[in-house]
């Protein structure tokens, strides 16, 4: 097959527009055991700036849950007592709030445990 003859118009044309090749989006998660997991997703078309570009890594990650982890905690026996969550904890928090208000209004001796009063 013969090559087409070059024309002045064709030589003057800038040629095809160059775009960056399709690049994968990658998200790396560092796991609790020290390892890492990477998810990648290749784009179907060459990369261009669009509104969807900032959300692409989040879409590639597909995070279903996040669990917080506490590190470097002290001994539990040395921690201050905190009421638990739930109905029992709600009651304990209300009692603590009333005790704090009474002590603030009437002094430190205003609220004491009933066992210390000598009432049987």
C-alpha positions as CSV (number, residue, x, y, z in Angstrom):
1,X,0.0,0.0,0.0
2,X,1.4,3.4,-1.0
3,X,1.9,6.1,1.5
4,X,-0.2,9.2,1.0
5,X,1.6,12.3,-0.4
6,X,2.4,15.0,2.1
7,X,0.5,18.2,1.7
8,X,1.3,21.6,3.1
9,X,-2.0,21.6,5.1
10,X,-1.2,18.3,6.7
11,X,2.4,19.3,7.6
12,X,1.1,22.5,9.2
13,X,-1.4,20.7,11.4
14,X,0.0,20.3,15.0
15,X,-0.8,16.6,15.0
16,X,-2.8,14.7,17.6
17,X,-3.3,16.1,21.0
18,X,-1.2,14.3,23.5
19,X,-2.7,13.2,26.8
20,X,-1.2,11.4,29.7
21,X,-1.6,7.6,29.5
22,X,-4.3,5.9,31.5
23,X,-2.9,5.8,35.1
24,X,-4.2,3.6,37.9
25,X,-5.6,5.2,41.0
26,X,-4.0,3.6,44.0
27,X,-4.9,3.7,47.7
28,X,-2.6,2.1,50.3
29,X,-3.9,1.2,53.7
30,X,-1.5,0.4,56.6
31,X,-2.9,-2.4,58.7
32,X,-2.6,-3.0,62.4
33,X,-0.2,-5.9,62.0
34,X,2.3,-3.6,60.2
35,X,1.6,-4.8,56.7
36,X,-0.1,-2.8,54.0
37,X,-2.7,-3.4,51.4
38,X,-3.0,-1.5,48.1
39,X,-6.0,-1.3,45.9
40,X,-5.6,0.0,42.3
41,X,-8.1,0.8,39.6
42,X,-7.1,1.5,36.0
43,X,-8.9,4.3,34.2
44,X,-10.7,3.4,31.0
45,X,-9.7,6.6,29.3
46,X,-6.7,8.8,29.3
47,X,-6.6,11.1,32.4
48,X,-8.1,14.5,32.1
49,X,-9.1,17.0,34.8
50,X,-12.6,16.5,35.9
51,X,-14.9,16.8,38.9
52,X,-14.7,13.1,39.5
53,X,-10.9,13.1,39.8
54,X,-10.7,14.0,43.6
55,X,-13.2,11.3,44.5
56,X,-11.5,8.5,42.5
57,X,-9.2,7.3,45.3
58,X,-12.1,7.1,47.8
59,X,-14.0,5.1,45.2
60,X,-11.1,2.8,44.7
61,X,-10.6,2.2,48.4
62,X,-14.2,1.1,49.1
63,X,-13.8,1.4,52.9
64,X,-16.6,-0.4,54.6
65,X,-15.6,0.3,58.3
66,X,-13.1,2.2,60.4
67,X,-12.2,0.8,63.8
68,X,-10.2,3.1,66.2
69,X,-7.4,1.5,68.1
70,X,-5.8,2.7,71.3
71,X,-2.1,2.2,71.8
72,X,0.1,2.8,74.8
73,X,-2.6,2.6,77.4
74,X,-1.8,2.4,81.1
75,X,-2.8,-0.2,83.6
76,X,-6.6,-0.5,83.9
77,X,-6.3,-0.8,87.7
78,X,-4.8,2.7,87.9
79,X,-7.5,4.3,85.8
80,X,-10.3,6.4,87.4
81,X,-13.7,4.8,87.5
82,X,-16.1,5.9,84.8
83,X,-19.7,4.8,84.6
84,X,-20.6,2.4,81.8
85,X,-22.7,3.3,78.8
86,X,-26.4,2.3,79.0
87,X,-29.2,2.8,81.5
88,X,-27.1,1.9,84.6
89,X,-24.4,4.4,83.5
90,X,-27.1,7.1,82.8
91,X,-28.3,6.7,86.4
92,X,-24.7,6.9,87.8
93,X,-24.0,10.0,85.8
94,X,-27.2,11.7,87.1
95,X,-26.2,10.8,90.7
96,X,-22.6,12.2,90.1
97,X,-24.0,15.4,88.6
98,X,-26.4,15.9,91.6
99,X,-23.6,15.2,94.0
100,X,-21.3,17.7,92.3
101,X,-24.0,20.4,92.3
102,X,-24.7,19.8,96.1
103,X,-21.0,20.0,96.9
104,X,-20.6,23.2,94.9
105,X,-23.6,24.8,96.5
106,X,-23.4,23.7,100.1
107,X,-19.7,22.6,100.6
108,X,-17.7,19.4,100.5
109,X,-19.5,17.8,103.5
110,X,-23.0,18.3,102.0
111,X,-23.1,15.0,100.1
112,X,-21.8,11.9,101.8
113,X,-22.5,8.2,101.5
114,X,-25.4,7.1,103.7
115,X,-23.3,4.4,105.3
116,X,-21.1,7.1,106.8
117,X,-24.1,8.8,108.6
118,X,-24.6,5.8,110.9
119,X,-28.2,5.3,109.7
120,X,-29.1,1.6,109.7
